[in-house]
Amino acid sequence: MKMEKLVGGGGTTGCYGGSCPTIYKTDRGTFVVQGNLIPGSEMPTLSVPSHEGIVEVPESLVQALFNKLENR
């Protein structure tokens, strides 16, 4: 799978000196989101299969994605 970094990383989205959080666009017509894992103890109402994961990203990252897609 090929991925293109759309937005994220660096101090503007909550990660300093790293690549998180980030949203990538894939060549499969999907998005890949990198963020902090949510501990199972914090999501008791969610049933997540073992092959899936839940991550948390700041609102500013989602807003940056909308802005980037709108300006394309």
Backbone as CSV, one residue per row, in Angstrom:
resi,resn,N_x,N_y,N_z,CA_x,CA_y,CA_z,C_x,C_y,C_z
1,MET,0.843,-1.170,0.000,0.000,0.000,0.000,0.892,1.238,0.000
2,LYS,0.568,2.176,-0.865,1.273,3.456,-0.902,0.474,4.476,-0.112
3,MET,1.187,5.338,0.637,0.517,6.360,1.440,1.141,7.722,1.186
4,GLU,0.283,8.733,1.165,0.709,10.124,1.027,0.350,10.842,2.328
5,LYS,1.323,11.465,2.957,1.055,12.227,4.175,0.250,13.470,3.804
6,LEU,-0.903,13.630,4.418,-1.734,14.803,4.149,-1.496,15.895,5.175
7,VAL,-1.651,15.570,6.441,-1.461,16.541,7.514,-0.931,15.832,8.743
8,GLY,-0.233,16.608,9.581,0.167,16.068,10.868,1.637,16.192,11.166
9,GLY,1.980,15.627,12.325,3.349,15.664,12.804,3.745,17.044,13.267
10,GLY,4.720,17.114,14.092,5.228,18.391,14.548,4.359,19.057,15.593
11,GLY,4.804,20.213,16.050,4.167,20.894,17.167,2.765,21.423,16.937
12,THR,2.322,21.566,15.706,1.012,22.168,15.475,-0.142,21.221,15.783
13,THR,0.116,19.934,15.895,-0.971,18.991,16.130,-0.788,18.177,17.395
14,GLY,0.129,18.565,18.265,0.243,17.906,19.543,1.415,16.963,19.707
15,CYS,2.234,16.760,18.690,3.395,15.879,18.802,4.631,16.723,18.529
16,TYR,5.540,16.709,19.435,6.724,17.550,19.290,7.939,16.690,18.980
17,GLY,8.507,16.889,17.795,9.693,16.171,17.396,9.430,14.778,16.841
18,GLY,8.184,14.455,16.561,7.856,13.133,16.033,6.934,13.232,14.842
19,SER,6.316,12.115,14.502,5.438,12.083,13.327,3.970,11.932,13.703
20,CYS,3.658,12.081,14.961,2.274,11.882,15.378,1.626,13.212,15.755
21,PRO,0.333,13.280,15.761,-0.580,12.449,15.000,-0.543,12.859,13.533
22,THR,-0.896,11.953,12.660,-0.826,12.215,11.223,-1.960,11.491,10.514
23,ILE,-2.428,12.079,9.414,-3.412,11.426,8.556,-2.789,11.253,7.181
24,TYR,-2.872,10.025,6.670,-2.337,9.672,5.366,-3.486,9.270,4.444
25,LYS,-3.324,9.511,3.142,-4.252,9.027,2.122,-3.569,7.872,1.421
26,THR,-4.307,6.772,1.232,-3.716,5.595,0.595,-4.111,5.508,-0.877
27,ASP,-3.433,4.630,-1.581,-3.775,4.381,-2.980,-4.963,3.440,-3.102
28,ARG,-5.566,3.064,-1.972,-6.759,2.210,-1.972,-8.033,3.013,-1.730
29,GLY,-7.900,4.345,-1.733,-9.069,5.183,-1.503,-9.481,5.249,-0.044
30,THR,-8.509,5.048,0.859,-8.786,5.099,2.296,-7.829,6.070,2.971
31,PHE,-8.081,6.322,4.258,-7.192,7.134,5.073,-6.620,6.272,6.185
32,VAL,-5.377,6.532,6.548,-4.733,5.895,7.690,-4.469,6.990,8.708
33,VAL,-4.895,6.752,9.946,-4.740,7.744,11.003,-3.755,7.216,12.039
34,GLN,-2.754,8.012,12.351,-1.786,7.687,13.388,-2.080,8.572,14.583
35,GLY,-2.227,7.972,15.744,-2.497,8.744,16.949,-2.212,7.929,18.190
36,ASN,-2.571,8.476,19.336,-2.366,7.782,20.603,-3.397,6.679,20.768
37,LEU,-2.947,5.502,21.204,-3.866,4.401,21.472,-4.750,4.739,22.672
38,ILE,-6.014,4.331,22.597,-6.942,4.490,23.704,-6.898,3.205,24.526
39,PRO,-6.594,3.293,25.807,-6.571,2.084,26.622,-7.964,1.460,26.717
40,GLY,-8.020,0.143,26.743,-9.294,-0.562,26.839,-10.129,-0.117,28.016
41,SER,-9.481,0.267,29.098,-10.215,0.698,30.293,-10.965,2.008,30.089
42,GLU,-10.598,2.772,29.061,-11.256,4.052,28.790,-12.362,3.949,27.755
43,MET,-12.607,2.769,27.199,-13.666,2.618,26.204,-14.518,1.384,26.505
44,PRO,-15.145,1.363,27.657,-15.916,0.169,28.038,-17.138,-0.085,27.172
45,THR,-17.658,0.928,26.473,-18.853,0.726,25.662,-18.526,0.345,24.215
46,LEU,-17.247,0.312,23.861,-16.854,-0.033,22.492,-16.413,-1.492,22.429
47,SER,-16.898,-2.173,21.428,-16.481,-3.552,21.193,-15.610,-3.550,19.945
48,VAL,-14.310,-3.718,20.126,-13.361,-3.613,19.028,-12.746,-4.987,18.761
49,PRO,-12.882,-5.493,17.528,-12.266,-6.781,17.193,-10.745,-6.731,17.372
50,SER,-10.138,-7.867,17.577,-8.696,-7.923,17.838,-7.859,-7.436,16.655
51,HIS,-8.417,-7.427,15.440,-7.667,-6.954,14.277,-7.849,-5.456,14.021
52,GLU,-8.546,-4.755,14.921,-8.760,-3.313,14.787,-8.211,-2.594,16.010
53,GLY,-8.044,-1.293,15.892,-7.583,-0.474,17.000,-8.292,0.860,16.994
54,ILE,-8.269,1.526,18.105,-8.877,2.846,18.244,-7.767,3.816,18.641
55,VAL,-7.676,4.939,17.915,-6.690,5.960,18.252,-7.394,7.278,18.484
56,GLU,-6.726,8.152,19.200,-7.259,9.473,19.499,-6.377,10.515,18.826
57,VAL,-7.021,11.467,18.150,-6.293,12.560,17.510,-6.970,13.877,17.904
58,PRO,-6.209,14.961,17.941,-6.799,16.242,18.315,-7.708,16.798,17.213
59,GLU,-8.668,17.587,17.626,-9.590,18.233,16.685,-8.828,19.054,15.648
60,SER,-7.722,19.662,16.058,-6.943,20.494,15.130,-6.423,19.693,13.937
61,LEU,-6.134,18.403,14.146,-5.677,17.563,13.036,-6.800,17.322,12.038
62,VAL,-7.994,17.068,12.542,-9.146,16.851,11.660,-9.459,18.135,10.895
63,GLN,-9.399,19.284,11.577,-9.644,20.567,10.914,-8.598,20.815,9.829
64,ALA,-7.346,20.475,10.113,-6.285,20.648,9.114,-6.541,19.771,7.896
65,LEU,-7.068,18.566,8.115,-7.393,17.682,6.995,-8.497,18.294,6.140
66,PHE,-9.556,18.775,6.776,-10.636,19.411,6.016,-10.111,20.592,5.217
67,ASN,-9.292,21.426,5.833,-8.733,22.587,5.138,-7.893,22.156,3.935
68,LYS,-7.069,21.127,4.103,-6.218,20.646,3.011,-7.062,20.097,1.861
69,LEU,-8.067,19.293,2.175,-8.917,18.719,1.138,-9.751,19.780,0.425
70,GLU,-10.177,20.792,1.167,-10.977,21.877,0.584,-10.161,22.701,-0.398
71,ASN,-8.850,22.827,-0.139,-7.982,23.664,-0.967,-7.370,22.909,-2.134
72,ARG,-7.713,21.657,-2.335,-7.155,20.881,-3.461,-7.821,21.236,-4.742
